[in-house]
Amino acid sequence: MLTLIAVASLGAWLYLLFAHHGFWRADQRLARQIRPLSTLPSVLAIVPARNEAASIEACVASLAAQHYEGSFRIIVVDDASSDGTADLARGAAATDRLAIIGAPPLASGWTGKLWAMNAGLTHAAAHGLSPVYYWLTDADIVHPPETLARLVAKAVHQRRDLVSLMVKLHCKYTWECLLIPAFVFFFQMLYPFRAANDDQSSIAAAAGGCILVKRDALIAAGGLEPIRGDIIDDCALARLIKRRGGRLWIGLSDGSASLREALGLNPLWTMVSRTAFTQLHYSPWLLLGTLLGLALVFLAPLGLFLTWSWHDNETAALLGLLAAVLMTLGYIPTVMDYGQARWRAIFLPVAAAFYAAMTVASAFAHWRRRGGAWKGRTYSAPAP
């Protein structure tokens, strides 16, 4: 039995590293050298913001400082903030390109973020703004000055309808160093970027912190209304665009970064458990399969080797060790991308155990009708 587990675990890692679209290479990036465009398309940035006083000034300032010579405007949508977010945003940049608006009361069936973004789209249409691209970006993210130009160049030169960056998440404190690189690794494993960027693949993915989407493609897909209740709104938007024949590109950021810090485990736990069970379509069977898969792929390899003396199965132990080596090697590029030493890749099984616990917590929160809690609101699927 142990030998079969070891063979299955090793087989899983051989598949993941050599046949799963090279997700672990972390090599999908925007080009640094920007080829000139004959015409620069117009862009409208929409920033949904709810109680973002800690970051909104830096976010807006970074948007206002973009080195983009085409038409560029910014709308910050204040979603009933109680911490002065709107006033801080208004004072962050002295430019007539910036507008601060309030979101209407949240409509039934909509998540807060999508409702706020939709308010930005509605405001733009009402004021005669019809940009070629919308730039949807979160209020806790800062972008280097060349970000927009690079996004637009990618979209135009490669004729992409949606270009997205997974921004660098804050990774400085102990829990962040353990869990953030693993989060990025797991995301790429679920949504291999090369596959998402392949027009022939059905896989679609985007990262909600930074999305440049073509206005015509969004209108053709029905706007945001078809995904109004989706908690994982970024990937839902990517699927919506791709199903309509749109072309996607997603990559890792080498500059844009989130300001949201997690000093302890609780903020990270909340972030993951908010959507983990949603990712499993609220299915207890998918939950069970996921937990078994996590145990087989991430926990079994090293466990088989470390407990060799207990089970006295040399074959299982050696196969487990080989699987653990492959797992560590596959994780190293992501660890290094977050500025950490290679040796930290050995902690991936520990991170996987925490993510398994978060997924279980997410399921229990849903069953208790407390799922999807974020920014003082709770979004739950219908009771099972």
ChimeraX attribute file (.defattr): number of C-alpha atoms within 10 A of each C-alpha:
attribute: neighborCount
match mode: 1-to-1
recipient: residues
	/A:1	7
	/A:2	15
	/A:3	17
	/A:4	11
	/A:5	18
	/A:6	28
	/A:7	17
	/A:8	19
	/A:9	25
	/A:10	25
	/A:11	14
	/A:12	17
	/A:13	22
	/A:14	15
	/A:15	13
	/A:16	19
	/A:17	17
	/A:18	11
	/A:19	10
	/A:20	17
	/A:21	18
	/A:22	19
	/A:23	24
	/A:24	24
	/A:25	15
	/A:26	22
	/A:27	14
	/A:28	16
	/A:29	14
	/A:30	21
	/A:31	11
	/A:32	10
	/A:33	8
	/A:34	15
	/A:35	12
	/A:36	10
	/A:37	12
	/A:38	6
	/A:39	9
	/A:40	16
	/A:41	16
	/A:42	18
	/A:43	25
	/A:44	25
	/A:45	23
	/A:46	25
	/A:47	28
	/A:48	28
	/A:49	28
	/A:50	24
	/A:51	18
	/A:52	24
	/A:53	20
	/A:54	15
	/A:55	21
	/A:56	28
	/A:57	23
	/A:58	21
	/A:59	24
	/A:60	26
	/A:61	17
	/A:62	19
	/A:63	25
	/A:64	21
	/A:65	13
	/A:66	16
	/A:67	13
	/A:68	18
	/A:69	11
	/A:70	12
	/A:71	13
	/A:72	21
	/A:73	21
	/A:74	22
	/A:75	23
	/A:76	28
	/A:77	30
	/A:78	27
	/A:79	25
	/A:80	19
	/A:81	17
	/A:82	12
	/A:83	13
	/A:84	14
	/A:85	24
	/A:86	26
	/A:87	14
	/A:88	18
	/A:89	26
	/A:90	17
	/A:91	12
	/A:92	18
	/A:93	18
	/A:94	10
	/A:95	12
	/A:96	8
	/A:97	13
	/A:98	21
	/A:99	15
	/A:100	16
	/A:101	17
	/A:102	18
	/A:103	23
	/A:104	13
	/A:105	11
	/A:106	15
	/A:107	10
	/A:108	10
	/A:109	13
	/A:110	19
	/A:111	22
	/A:112	27
	/A:113	23
	/A:114	21
	/A:115	25
	/A:116	28
	/A:117	24
	/A:118	21
	/A:119	22
	/A:120	28
	/A:121	21
	/A:122	12
	/A:123	17
	/A:124	16
	/A:125	12
	/A:126	10
	/A:127	8
	/A:128	8
	/A:129	15
	/A:130	16
	/A:131	20
	/A:132	16
	/A:133	24
	/A:134	24
	/A:135	27
	/A:136	22
	/A:137	26
	/A:138	22
	/A:139	29
	/A:140	23
	/A:141	24
	/A:142	26
	/A:143	24
	/A:144	15
	/A:145	17
	/A:146	16
	/A:147	24
	/A:148	21
	/A:149	20
	/A:150	18
	/A:151	22
	/A:152	27
	/A:153	22
	/A:154	19
	/A:155	22
	/A:156	16
	/A:157	12
	/A:158	12
	/A:159	15
	/A:160	20
	/A:161	23
	/A:162	30
	/A:163	27
	/A:164	28
	/A:165	26
	/A:166	22
	/A:167	21
	/A:168	22
	/A:169	20
	/A:170	17
	/A:171	22
	/A:172	16
	/A:173	12
	/A:174	12
	/A:175	17
	/A:176	21
	/A:177	18
	/A:178	21
	/A:179	22
	/A:180	22
	/A:181	28
	/A:182	23
	/A:183	19
	/A:184	20
	/A:185	24
	/A:186	17
	/A:187	16
	/A:188	23
	/A:189	16
	/A:190	13
	/A:191	20
	/A:192	22
	/A:193	27
	/A:194	21
	/A:195	21
	/A:196	25
	/A:197	21
	/A:198	14
	/A:199	16
	/A:200	9
	/A:201	11
	/A:202	13
	/A:203	21
	/A:204	27
	/A:205	29
	/A:206	28
	/A:207	22
	/A:208	21
	/A:209	23
	/A:210	26
	/A:211	26
	/A:212	26
	/A:213	26
	/A:214	23
	/A:215	21
	/A:216	16
	/A:217	22
	/A:218	20
	/A:219	11
	/A:220	12
	/A:221	19
	/A:222	13
	/A:223	18
	/A:224	21
	/A:225	13
	/A:226	12
	/A:227	20
	/A:228	21
	/A:229	21
	/A:230	20
	/A:231	23
	/A:232	19
	/A:233	19
	/A:234	22
	/A:235	18
	/A:236	21
	/A:237	27
	/A:238	28
	/A:239	21
	/A:240	22
	/A:241	25
	/A:242	23
	/A:243	14
	/A:244	12
	/A:245	13
	/A:246	20
	/A:247	23
	/A:248	28
	/A:249	30
	/A:250	27
	/A:251	23
	/A:252	21
	/A:253	20
	/A:254	16
	/A:255	15
	/A:256	22
	/A:257	20
	/A:258	21
	/A:259	19
	/A:260	16
	/A:261	15
	/A:262	19
	/A:263	14
	/A:264	12
	/A:265	13
	/A:266	10
	/A:267	15
	/A:268	20
	/A:269	19
	/A:270	16
	/A:271	15
	/A:272	17
	/A:273	26
	/A:274	28
	/A:275	22
	/A:276	23
	/A:277	25
	/A:278	21
	/A:279	14
	/A:280	16
	/A:281	13
	/A:282	20
	/A:283	14
	/A:284	14
	/A:285	11
	/A:286	14
	/A:287	20
	/A:288	12
	/A:289	13
	/A:290	15
	/A:291	19
	/A:292	14
	/A:293	16
	/A:294	17
	/A:295	18
	/A:296	18
	/A:297	25
	/A:298	23
	/A:299	20
	/A:300	25
	/A:301	31
	/A:302	24
	/A:303	18
	/A:304	26
	/A:305	24
	/A:306	13
	/A:307	12
	/A:308	17
	/A:309	11
	/A:310	9
	/A:311	12
	/A:312	10
	/A:313	15
	/A:314	14
	/A:315	16
	/A:316	22
	/A:317	25
	/A:318	18
	/A:319	24
	/A:320	29
	/A:321	21
	/A:322	19
	/A:323	27
	/A:324	27
	/A:325	17
	/A:326	17
	/A:327	26
	/A:328	20
	/A:329	16
	/A:330	21
	/A:331	24
	/A:332	23
	/A:333	20
	/A:334	23
	/A:335	24
	/A:336	16
	/A:337	15
	/A:338	17
	/A:339	13
	/A:340	17
	/A:341	11
	/A:342	15
	/A:343	12
	/A:344	15
	/A:345	22
	/A:346	17
	/A:347	14
	/A:348	23
	/A:349	23
	/A:350	15
	/A:351	20
	/A:352	22
	/A:353	16
	/A:354	16
	/A:355	23
	/A:356	21
	/A:357	15
	/A:358	22
	/A:359	25
	/A:360	19
	/A:361	20
	/A:362	25
	/A:363	25
	/A:364	15
	/A:365	18
	/A:366	26
	/A:367	16
	/A:368	11
	/A:369	16
	/A:370	17
	/A:371	24
	/A:372	26
	/A:373	18
	/A:374	14
	/A:375	11
	/A:376	6
	/A:377	12
	/A:378	15
	/A:379	21
	/A:380	20
	/A:381	17
	/A:382	9
	/A:383	9
	/A:384	8
